[in-house]
Amino acid sequence: MKKRYRDLNTYFRELFGHRVHKITIDAGMTCPNRDGTLSTGGCIYCNAKGSGTGAFAAGKSIREQLESAKDKVARRFKAKKFIAYFQSFTNTYAPVETLQRLYDEALAVPDVAGLAIGTRPDCVSPEIIDLLAGYTDKNLIWVEYGLQSAHDITLNLINRGHDAASFTSAVTATQNRGINICAHVILGLPGETRHQMLETARFLADLGLQGVKLHLLYVIRGTGLETLYSTGDYQCLEQQQYTEIVCEFLERLPADMVIQRLTGDPHPTELVAPRWALEKKKTLDMIQAYLEEKDTWQGRLVGGGKLSH
C-alpha cells in the first residue's frame, strides 16, 4: 500500500536508487542545558543518557561504532549506503576543530554517504555552518534542529532553554548552504492542546525545511516528566489521540517535506508510560489506516497534490 506521506526510505531511494540506512552515533557530547551553561537539569523529558547508546562511554570510537553496525544493518535492511547520525545530546556543542575531527572520522568509513547532525538551534555558529557546508559537495548533509514546539510558553515549561525565535534564526542561517534541515517536534507536551500542536505544523510549513521528525512524548525514568506524571500533573496521549494528531499534522506540512519519523523508540527498561509507545508498528499501521479512512494525505491543507510524491 502506497504511503500517504513522503517517508525517509522513499526519499533515500529517490536520491540514491537503493536502500540507505542511518546508523546512530554516540560522540560523547553534552548539552548547555545540562553542563550548567543554561541549566543542569536538562529538558524535563530527557534523562542523563540523552537518548545515547552508551557506546562512547564504552570506549568505542566513531569508526568502531559505524563498522560494528554496518554489517548488521546491511543484512537486516539490505542497505548499501549509510548515514552517520550523531544523535546523543548536542552534536555541534564543541570547538569547530573537534567537530571536524569527529565528522571526518565518520565520513572516512567506507559506504558512509553523509552525516545527520542532531543539535539545538542555539548551538550553531557561522563557523559550524561553514564546516557543514564544506562537506556538501561530496556528501549528503542533514542538520536536525530540536524545536519541539513553536510555543514559547511550552518551551519554558519543559525547560528547553531557548525560544522559537532561536529556531527560526538557526534555520535562516543554515538555508541556502546546501545543508538539509530537519525539525524535531514532540507531540503531547504538557499543557499543549491539539490546536497548539497543529499551530506548530503551520509554523514549520512556512520555513522551507526539508524534513521533520515527529516524536511521541513518553515518560522516562529519572526525568522531571516522571515527577509530573507520578503526581498526576501530566497525562500521556492515548494511542488513537496520537494517531489522529499526527495525521492532522501531516495535512499541514508541504507534500515534499521528508517525514523522517512518526513516533519514538523508547528503551523498554526506561519507559514508565504510556506502554503503547513500545507498539511502534501498530502505531504506524494506525496512522496509515487513518489516512486511508479519511482519504487524506501529507500536504492536503497546504495545496499538496494527492499522493503526488
C-alpha positions in Angstrom: 0.0 0.0 0.0 1.4 3.4 -1.0 2.1 5.6 1.9 0.3 8.9 2.1 3.3 10.8 3.3 6.9 11.1 2.0 8.8 8.8 4.2 12.6 8.6 4.7 13.1 5.4 2.8 11.3 6.7 -0.3 13.5 9.8 -0.1 16.7 7.8 0.1 15.6 5.6 -2.8 14.8 8.6 -4.9 18.2 10.1 -4.1 20.5 7.1 -4.3 18.5 4.5 -6.2 18.8 1.9 -3.4 18.3 1.4 0.4 20.2 3.8 2.7 20.1 3.5 6.4 21.0 5.8 9.3 23.4 4.5 11.9 23.2 6.1 15.4 26.5 7.6 16.7 27.3 8.4 20.3 30.1 11.1 20.1 30.3 11.7 23.9 28.7 15.2 23.7 27.0 17.1 26.4 24.4 19.9 26.3 24.3 23.5 27.6 21.1 22.6 29.3 23.0 20.1 31.4 26.5 21.3 31.9 25.4 24.5 33.7 25.6 26.9 30.8 21.8 27.2 30.7 20.8 24.6 33.3 21.9 21.4 35.0 18.6 19.5 34.8 18.0 19.4 31.0 14.6 19.2 29.3 12.0 17.6 31.6 11.7 14.6 29.3 15.4 13.9 28.9 17.4 11.6 31.2 21.1 11.7 32.0 21.9 9.5 29.0 20.3 11.9 26.5 19.0 9.0 24.3 22.5 7.8 23.9 23.7 4.3 23.2 26.5 4.3 25.8 29.0 3.5 23.0 31.2 6.4 23.8 31.4 5.6 27.5 32.3 2.1 26.5 35.3 3.4 24.7 34.1 2.9 21.1 35.4 5.4 18.5 33.2 6.8 15.8 34.7 4.4 13.3 34.3 1.4 15.6 30.6 2.3 16.1 29.9 2.6 12.4 31.9 -0.5 11.4 30.2 -2.7 14.1 26.8 -1.6 12.9 27.3 -1.7 9.2 27.1 -5.4 8.6 24.1 -5.9 10.9 22.2 -3.1 9.2 23.2 -4.3 5.7 21.9 -7.8 6.4 18.7 -6.7 8.1 17.7 -3.9 5.8 19.6 -4.7 2.6 21.2 -1.2 2.9 24.1 -0.4 0.6 25.0 3.1 1.9 24.8 4.6 5.4 24.3 8.0 7.0 26.2 8.6 10.3 23.6 10.0 12.7 25.2 11.9 15.5 22.3 11.6 17.9 23.1 11.9 21.6 22.8 15.3 23.2 24.0 18.3 21.2 26.4 17.4 18.4 27.5 20.9 17.5 28.4 21.8 21.1 32.2 21.6 20.8 35.0 23.6 19.2 34.9 23.5 15.4 38.2 21.6 15.3 36.8 18.8 17.5 33.6 18.6 15.4 35.7 18.5 12.2 37.7 15.6 13.5 34.6 13.6 14.5 32.7 14.3 11.2 35.8 13.5 9.2 36.2 10.2 11.0 32.7 9.2 10.2 32.9 10.2 6.5 36.2 8.2 6.1 34.3 4.9 6.8 33.6 3.1 3.5 30.0 3.4 2.3 29.1 6.3 4.6 27.4 8.7 2.3 26.7 11.5 4.6 26.0 12.9 8.1 22.9 13.7 10.1 23.8 16.1 13.0 21.3 16.3 15.9 21.6 19.6 17.8 19.9 22.6 19.3 19.1 25.7 17.4 21.1 27.8 19.9 24.3 25.8 19.4 25.3 26.6 15.9 27.7 29.4 14.8 28.6 30.7 11.4 31.9 28.7 11.7 30.0 25.5 12.3 27.6 26.1 9.5 30.7 26.8 7.2 32.1 23.4 8.3 28.9 21.6 7.5 28.5 23.4 4.2 32.0 22.3 3.2 31.0 18.7 3.2 28.0 19.1 0.9 29.8 18.9 -2.4 30.6 15.2 -1.9 28.2 14.2 0.9 24.6 14.3 2.0 24.4 16.6 5.0 21.4 17.0 7.3 21.3 19.1 10.4 18.5 18.2 12.8 17.3 21.1 15.0 15.3 20.4 18.1 12.3 22.7 18.1 9.8 20.5 20.0 7.1 23.2 20.0 6.5 26.6 18.3 5.1 28.0 21.6 7.4 29.7 24.0 5.2 29.1 26.9 5.6 25.4 26.3 9.4 25.7 25.8 9.7 27.4 29.1 7.6 24.8 30.8 9.7 21.9 29.6 13.0 23.8 30.5 14.1 23.8 26.9 16.4 26.8 27.3 15.6 28.6 24.0 12.7 30.1 22.3 11.0 29.6 18.9 12.8 32.6 17.5 16.1 30.8 18.1 15.0 28.0 15.9 13.9 30.4 13.1 17.3 32.2 13.3 19.2 28.9 13.1 17.1 27.8 10.1 17.7 31.2 8.3 21.5 30.9 9.0 21.6 27.4 7.6 19.5 27.8 4.5 21.0 28.2 1.0 24.2 26.4 2.0 23.4 23.0 0.6 22.5 21.7 4.0 19.2 19.9 4.5 17.3 21.0 7.6 15.1 18.7 9.7 13.0 19.9 12.7 12.3 17.7 15.7 8.8 18.1 17.2 7.3 16.4 20.2 3.5 15.9 20.3 1.7 15.7 23.7 3.9 18.2 25.6 2.5 19.3 29.0 -0.4 21.8 28.7 -0.5 21.8 24.9 -3.8 21.5 23.2 -4.4 19.8 19.8 -4.8 23.2 18.3 -1.4 24.4 19.6 0.3 21.2 18.2 -1.2 21.9 14.8 -0.1 25.6 15.0 3.5 24.2 15.2 2.8 22.4 11.9 1.7 25.6 10.3 4.8 27.3 11.8 7.1 24.7 10.2 5.3 24.8 6.9 6.3 28.4 6.2 10.0 27.9 6.8 11.2 26.0 3.8 12.5 23.0 5.7 13.4 19.7 4.0 12.3 17.4 6.8 10.6 16.8 10.1 10.6 14.2 12.9 7.6 13.7 15.0 8.0 12.2 18.4 5.5 11.0 21.0 6.2 12.4 24.4 6.7 9.4 26.7 7.8 9.3 30.3 11.3 8.0 31.0 12.6 7.1 34.5 14.7 9.7 36.2 13.2 12.7 34.5 11.3 15.7 35.6 8.4 14.5 33.5 8.3 11.3 35.6 7.7 13.5 38.6 4.8 15.3 36.9 3.4 12.0 35.8 3.6 10.4 39.2 1.8 13.3 40.9 -1.0 13.3 38.3 0.0 16.6 36.8 0.8 15.1 33.4 -1.3 12.7 31.3 0.0 10.9 28.3 -1.8 10.9 24.9 -3.8 7.8 24.1 -2.7 5.9 21.0 -5.7 6.9 19.0 -5.3 10.5 20.0 -1.8 10.5 18.9 -2.7 8.8 15.6 -5.2 11.5 14.8 -3.0 14.4 15.7 -0.1 13.0 13.6 -2.4 12.8 10.6 -3.7 16.3 11.1 -0.1 17.5 11.5 0.8 15.8 8.2 -2.0 17.5 6.3 -0.5 20.9 7.2 3.0 20.1 6.0 4.3 20.6 2.4 4.0 17.4 0.4 7.7 17.4 -0.5 8.9 17.6 3.1 10.6 14.3 4.2 8.9 12.7 7.2 11.8 11.1 8.9 9.9 9.8 11.9 6.3 9.5 13.1 6.8 8.2 16.6 9.6 7.4 19.1 11.7 4.4 20.2 11.8 4.3 24.0 14.1 1.9 25.8 11.7 -0.7 27.3 13.6 -0.7 30.6 13.5 3.0 31.0 9.9 3.6 29.8 7.3 4.5 32.5 4.3 5.4 30.3 2.5 5.1 28.0 3.2 1.4 27.4 1.7 1.6 23.9 4.8 3.6 23.0 6.5 0.2 22.5 4.0 -0.7 19.8 5.7 1.2 17.0 4.5 -1.0 14.1 0.9 -0.8 15.4 1.1 3.0 15.7 2.5 3.3 12.2 -0.2 1.0 10.8 -2.9 3.0 12.7 -1.6 6.2 11.1 -1.7 4.7 7.6 -5.2 3.3 8.2 -6.5 6.6 9.5 -5.1 8.5 6.4 -6.8 5.9 4.2 -10.1 6.1 6.2 -10.2 9.9 6.0 -8.9 9.9 2.4 -6.3 12.5 3.3 -2.5 12.9 2.9 0.5 15.0 3.7 0.1 18.5 2.3 -3.7 18.3 1.7 -4.3 21.5 3.5 -1.4 23.4 2.0 -2.0 22.6 -1.6 -0.2 19.3 -1.8 -1.5 17.0 -4.6 -2.8 13.6 -3.5 0.0 11.1 -3.3 2.0 13.3 -5.6 5.2 12.0 -4.2 
